[in-house]
Amino acid sequence: MADHAPLTFDQLVASMSDGAKPKAQWRIGAEHEKFGFDKSTLRRPGYEGPNGIHAMLTGLQRFGWAPVEEGGHLIALERKNAEGFTASISLEPGGQFELSGAPLQTIHDICSETGQHLMEVKMVADELNLGFLGAGFDPMWTREDVPVMPKGRYDIMRSYMPKKGSLGLDMMLRTCTIQANLDFESEADMVAKFRTSLALQPIATALFACSPFTEGRPNGFLSARANVWTDTDPDRTGMLAFVFEDGFGFETYANYALDTPMYFAKRDGRYIDASGQSFRAFMKGELPALPGELPTMKDWADHLTTLFPEVRLKQYLEMRGSDGGPWSRICALPALWGGIFYDSPSLAAAWDLCKDWDIADHERLRRDVTKLGLRAEVAGRTVRDIAVDMVAIARQGLKNRGRMSGGMVDERGFLSELEDIADSGVTPAERLLDLYHGDWNHDVTRIYRDFAY
């Protein structure tokens, strides 16, 4: 039985609202995933073995990364920066390698952190005959070809996912993303940022689209990764119509989370399968998986990580709409959203781009960009035109922010690749397809040679 007081709804809400902080304390975090591959066979590395994921995690510890274990398995690494903020390296279900960067003050800092990480990864990977690739969807291998990592929550998710959608296992095993995490000052500020970024997430999807291949051939999509999310689990994904409704706030999101079925609860280092069960029942001590037990705040925090909308709320907002890609685009995503979020006139200008769209527009656009990219249309405008405006707004926001590197250069340079993509109207995926039909002579394996980090 529980030895602590029941959680209150106000505590659940406070777990998110307590993230509000004054503008002077705002930071930006970047996360990115990448596919490992054996340079000889191009196959994804397993966990064990002389050149497996465990060997990668072990090798990286020479750079001051501390090990994190679960059930006797090394599953992650952590390292504090000079300011005491923690970055981590973790494993996705199919061994995708993820850097969850520390919350940093500028995009210059983020790009430096990312560059140092990729250099460390490359040094260890070269010794193990491994390479790493940034792309939104595995270009070569089937689900069955992908080794599964020894993390308890993934076993539960793998058995539950197929009950809710046909592509959930692809999401787990064959996708990689770039993510940016940003702060808010108040509930009203959170709402403005959530609405604007959720509406514009498909524009970012188009700008970053980089997953046109599946199992060695074009798949008909520019972002197969974004398409996967349209058929993963409708309970916990999508455009969240309630965000655009009057009265939206922290309480609304908490109720959404309470109504989203659970995956698991963690007890004594073990994951307890609670898939499909109700957190509301848990709060009453009526969870079938743990009868008589009451949840802790850690249970609630864990549950929030199992929601997968295009924008996710924790004690900050997570932008989740972009395919994995090269170093330059890992730096570009936080620059895009930082420029919009951290300058009030820019946030207002970005909302003007999308404030008249209705939920049908949002849903249709989310699906259309997976195939059409910048050629998709919404409310009489092409996504390319909106993307040009969006990047220009972010650029002005970064100029207004005025965060200099060495006193010389502000953060606008990190948007240059997105400016090129938007101006040309050609997504990264379409450039890959041009190579496939041209120089690569229909040989997808060339992506590992030409685009590895």
Disulfide bonds with the S-S distance in Angstrom:
Cys111-Cys331 1.90
